[in-house]
């Protein structure tokens, strides 16, 4: 797909969101409204599955200066009393295994789509980074109803094998069927991830230089590699449908920012999503 710049894609996102709201605005709600961070739970309650898809504008590769559109998957499992709890549109797919309404622990995962040597001239001679499956867990806490704190730790298998993690906070402003949220994001990783995306091995440097891409050997160590901020707007249309828009500014730091592969340390992500929630009955576990 042709590379895009962030500003033009945000115009497309706004137009797409306007189109998705029109046919669904008068639909009935899927479940009774609960508080933002959960409510008192009945002894037995139904469970709901949320599935959906998104289109996300991401850098052509981590540190790149051009952009592409990537598909995304939405999946979560919630009790009825937590159905209307806040879910960020940039959350990774997750399932809560322990849930008090204000504190949750569960499983989380995502697919890292890797990197193609053809994504940019600066990657010539480095070879591809294959897709990876990241599996791990999350912790989520509401110290007050309008503030969510969330952390994830995942282990990647495939194109790299190592730990990656995210920390974030969201200040939540609900209004009727709308939710606006904004908050900081931090991303960190082990040396395996850092070296896969920001490092240059001696063999890669030799291959790149032979092909006319003058790259030095570079070793990227573990640690914090990005900080940023995410803003989002979601709308509940009724009959189980929810749409969302979000945008993130991220800044590469440390060994990632110093990598000879990085074209621009300022990284932008934007997306539009549509999800559907349905009742699966009482839990069998």
Secondary structure, DSSP 8 states (H G I E B T S, - for coil): ---B-HHHHHHHHHHHHHHHHHTTTT---SS----TT-----SS--EEEEEEEEEEEEESSTT-SSEEEEEEEEEEEEEGGGTTS---TT---EEEEEE-SSEEEEEEEEEE--B-GGG-GGGTTS--B--EEEEEEEEEEEEETTEEEEEEEEEEEES--EEEEEEEEEEEEEETTEEEEEEEEEEEE-HHHHHHHH-B-HHHHHHHHHTT-----B---SEEEEEEEEEEEEEEEETTEEEEEEEEEEEE-HHHHH-TT-S-SEEEEEEEEEEEEEEEES---
